[in-house]
Amino acid sequence: MRSALAPVILGLPGWLHRLVGKSGANPNAIPYAANFVRDEYWSGGRLIRGFANVPAHSYTRAGTRYASTAGGVLLPFAANVARRTDKGLKVDAGATNLIPYSEFANGLADLSFSAGLVAAVSLSDFGPFATGLSFGYAAATVSYAYRTVTLTAVPWAFSVFLKMDDGNPPAFGHSSGSNIANDFCFAIGDQRPSPNAYTITPLANGVYRVSGTTTPPAGAGDIGVLKYATNSARTFKVTGYQIELGAVATDYIPTAGSAAAAGLDSFALT
């Protein structure tokens, strides 16, 4: 990206790797260059290492949001802290996670409904997550863990973080949620989006983020993970529930008692 004026990035989705432009609107201003992957910057005629040390920029974002490293390590970034990792600078539009207790710190009490072989668990080697739910399996048992949320009749994206107990990736091999080729499926209102259309993102230590999208009817709907008795016999642990408006899941926004919003990532040269 090159500009004779000060470039501004406001919620452009994705990873920003490099930037070349001017610091200020004056065409004679000192050039600015950034390599966000290496965390190196040229400003004021000198090389600067460390994003926080660069004087010629501003960055804002309301709310805590996560981003990952190249090795799949998931990191939290507090409000107004740039989400820079060795992948670059992550920028996204704002979003709201409507699940009020995304990590189940209070166990099953953080759910509206649960049944079957679902239990609260402490997590280890699960990235930044310390609490979640375990899903067991029995051939005659349906297990689910739902939170009731009011939705509108537009596309919504639901996502979770999980680790399969056998250490292998999750499997979603059929469009029908109850099929044996699926390890489980999502419930979004009365919809069961096709598992073989889920997006699966690998992270570090055998953790995966899985997301799916559908358009439910307007009104209160149960959101969560559903494991049919006819699904595979594989068991797993899950946390980080997120339901958000839109057709694509965005970066994780943690909640602890109420819905939480994260504003757009706003970066500008000054």
Disulfide bonds with the S-S distance in Angstrom:
none
